[in-house]
Amino acid sequence: MLLELYVVVLLLRGAFVWLDASGRWRAVIDRVFAGIMKSPLAPLVLAIPIGAAFCLDQRWINVTGVRTPDQSLVTNAQAWIGFGTAFAIGWLLHRQIDLLRLIERRWLPHLLLAITLILISFVLVGAMTSAPGALKLPFGFATLRLVSVILYAPAIWISTFAVIGLALRFMSGFSPTWRYLADASYWVYLIHLPIVMALQVALSQLDWPGLIKFGVLLVVALPPMLASYHLLVRFTFIGVVLNGRRAEKHLLPQGGIATA
């Protein structure tokens, strides 16, 4: 999915650069996007594409989230819309990095609203997956599903903005540990699936509480993934491909040390 998005976005960028040599239309897009982000309703606007995709998928319920592209070599439309929108928004934010300060300032309302919507989603999951007739509701499944779409789609963006805002507000200071984990995160993301799935299969045979299993999975899975990053990626050509070339350490005029 990422490789496909890279190709599509680079082709679109090339077309824009060729057709919009003066940069006028790109400036218009930047202004429109900035106007959306400055509005407190930005998560609702950004949620429209994936919300429409959920509505058009008659099999969708909120427990499935965005349909992952793992059922076929042909990526499904819902994944294109959901992940493609996120990719595009990230690209546009990077063109106007100061817009992140808006997300930082709104971290608290985003966090409170995200928690509320997540809790409501859990309730809706229970209602939608219950046996027919188990719950006496004054409305049908179709109405329940529509409510789920209306709440779940913006919850994706509100939760995303909440996490970004929290990080900007409380983790903006330099920390070697956080920097290292940030550098390793992409590699960990790329390799985690088979490791986590194998551990899930092993733990499924144990009659332990879910939270205990989750904790054990993290404790067992993270060390080898981080070790593989340090030994096989961080100082190799793979790290250059994933994260860019690391700058050499050099002394600052004041005597401090700067690192990439």
Stockholm file with secondary structure:
# STOCKHOLM 1.0

chainA/1-260         MLLELYVVVLLLRGAFVWLDASGRWRAVIDRVFAGIMKSPLAPLVLAIPIGAAFCLDQRWINVTGVRTPDQSLVTNAQAWIGFGTAFAIGWLLHRQIDLLRLIERRWLPHLLLAITLILISFVLVGAMTSAPGALKLPFGFATLRLVSVILYAPAIWISTFAVIGLALRFMSGFSPTWRYLADASYWVYLIHLPIVMALQVALSQLDWPGLIKFGVLLVVALPPMLASYHLLVRFTFIGVVLNGRRAEKHLLPQGGIATA
#=GR chainA/1-260 SS CHHHHHHHHHHHHHHHHHHCTTCHHHHHHHHHHHHHHHSTTHHHHHTHHHHHHHHHCTTCCGGGCSCCSCSCSSCCHHHHHHHHHHHHHHHHHHHTGGGHHHHHHTHHHHHHHHHHHHHHHHHHHHHHHSCTTSSCCSSCHHHHHHHHHHHHHHHHHHHHHHHHHHHHHHSCSCCHHHHHHHHHHHHHHHHHHHHHHHHHHHHTTSCCCHHHHHHHHHHHHHHHHHHHIIIIITTSHHHHHHHCCCCCCEECTTSCEECC
#=GC SS_cons         CHHHHHHHHHHHHHHHHHHCTTCHHHHHHHHHHHHHHHSTTHHHHHTHHHHHHHHHCTTCCGGGCSCCSCSCSSCCHHHHHHHHHHHHHHHHHHHTGGGHHHHHHTHHHHHHHHHHHHHHHHHHHHHHHSCTTSSCCSSCHHHHHHHHHHHHHHHHHHHHHHHHHHHHHHSCSCCHHHHHHHHHHHHHHHHHHHHHHHHHHHHTTSCCCHHHHHHHHHHHHHHHHHHHIIIIITTSHHHHHHHCCCCCCEECTTSCEECC
//
